[in-house]
Amino acid sequence: MSNFIIDFQSKQLTLLDARFYTTEDGGHVPSVTTILEAYPKDYGYFQWLKSVGEDADTIRDEAGRRGSVVHSLTERYDNGEEISLLNDTGNLQLKLNEWSMFERYVDFTTRYQPKVLISEQNYVSPELGFAGTLDRVIELDGKRILVDIKTSNAIYPSYWLQLAAYHRLLVD
């Protein structure tokens, strides 16, 4: 990751691994995920760090890249774009694990036919003091459901805090 990224379109400022969103008055508030970096890591995390050693940063960066790819694929799919594993010359344009994750999303949407109400939308709240990007809000069986797409191998306790914070952004 670069040390400093400004995304004017989404009004995001990224410094090292911290992301901030610009408020309407020109101030900045941290992202939910930046705040959750302070959440204590469990024993398993430190065991993983010891086992992968100096490869930890590479593994983390690849996981972030993979998550971004899968998010992009699902958003494009929801917008009606045809997604293909192969490019125009018949070569793979995605890694098979990315395609597999995308296929799970397609299976879910095919099976349950959710209505996408919100997709990849930024919410900034100076009053709450944080911001974030909601992956999806869907309607399913007459209920509104907040969805955060995950590509990791596990669901961590901070995931529920992230959803709770996104819910606050949505309803405030």
N, C-alpha and C positions, 0 to 999 in steps of 0.2 A: 504494500500500500504506500502511496506517496505520503510525504509528511504533511502536505497542505493541499486541500482540494476545495475549490469554491464552485458550487453548482448553482448558477444564477436562476435557472429555470425552476428548480425545486426549492430555492432559497435555503440551501444547506451549506454549512461550513464544516469541513472535516479536518481536524488537526490530529495527526498520528492516528490513534484508534478512537478518538472522541468525536461525536457528531453534534453539531448545534444547528438549530433552525432560526432563521431571522423572523422577528416579530414585525407587526405592521409599523411600529414606531422606530424600527431600526435596531432594536436590541436583539439579544440572542438568548435562547433557552436550550438546555441540553436535551438530547433525545432520550427516550425511555431506556433504550439499550445502553446508552452511555451511563445513565444513572445506575442501571442494574449491574454494571461492571463491579460496583462496590459490594454486591451480594456475596457473602462468603462462599468460597469454593469448598467442596467436600473432599474427603480423603481420596476418593477415586480420581479426582482431577489431578492431585499431586502425584499419585501413583502413575497416571498416564504420562505426566510430564517427565517423570523419572525414566519411564520405559522408552519414550521416543527421543529424549534428550534434545540435541541441537536441531532435530527435524521438526520440533513443535511449531515453530513459526511457519515453516513451509506447509505443514499439514493444516494449520489454522487458515492460512491464506488461500489454499486450495478449497477448503470447505466454504469459505466466504465467496469465492468465485463461483463454485458450483451452485450455491444458494441463489446468487444473482442470476445465473443462467436459468435455473428452474423457475424463478419468479417471473423472469421475462417471458419464458415460454408459456406459462399459465396465463399471463396477462394478454399476450398476443392471441392465444387460443380463445379466451373469453371475448375478445374483440372480433372474433370471426375469422381470424387468419388461419389458413391451412398450415400446419406445422409438419415438417418432414425430417426424418432422421438423416436422409441423404441430401446432398447438395445437387445442383444441376448436372454435375459430371458423374453422379452416382457414388461419390465418396461420402464417408461419414462426416457430418458437420457437427455432431454432438458426441460426447462421451456416452457410453452405454449406461452408466449409472445415472447420468442426467436424464437420459431418455426414459429409463425405468421409473424414475421419480415423476416425470411428466405423465407417463402412462397411468400412474396411480391417480393423478388428478383427473385425467380424462375419464377413467373408470368411475370415479366418484361422481363427476358431473353427468355422465351418461346414465348412471344407475339412479341418481336421485333428482336430476333436473333442477338444480337450485337456480333461483333468479338472482343474478349478481346486481346488487344495489349500489355498492361502492367498490372500486378497484384501485389499489395502489394510490390512495389519497393521503396527502399530508395534512396533519392537524397540528396547529400551534396554539398553545394556551399560555399567555403570559401570567394569567391569574393562577393557574395550576403550577406554573414554573417548569413545564416540560412540553415536549412535542414528540411526534412520531408519525410513521407512515403505516396506515392500516392496509393490510394486504387485501382483505375482502370483507364486506358485509353482504351476506346472502339472505334470501328469504327461502325457507324450506318448510313446507307444511304449514304455512301461515305464520311462521315464527321468524324473527330476525335473528341471525346468528353471526357473531364476530369470528372471523377465521384468520389465523396467522399461519401461513404456510411454513413448515419446517422441513429441513432436509438432513438433519443430524440423525444419528443412530439412536438417540434417546430423547425423552422429554424431561427436562430439568426443572427443579422447583421454581426457578426464576421465570419460567414460561408462564406460569399462572399469574405472577405479579405483572408481567408484561401485558397480558390480556386484560387484567384489571385496570391498569393504567390507560390502555387504549379505550376501554369502555368509558372511563372518566372523560377522556378527550372527546369521545363521540356524543356523550349525553350533556356535557357542560356547554 
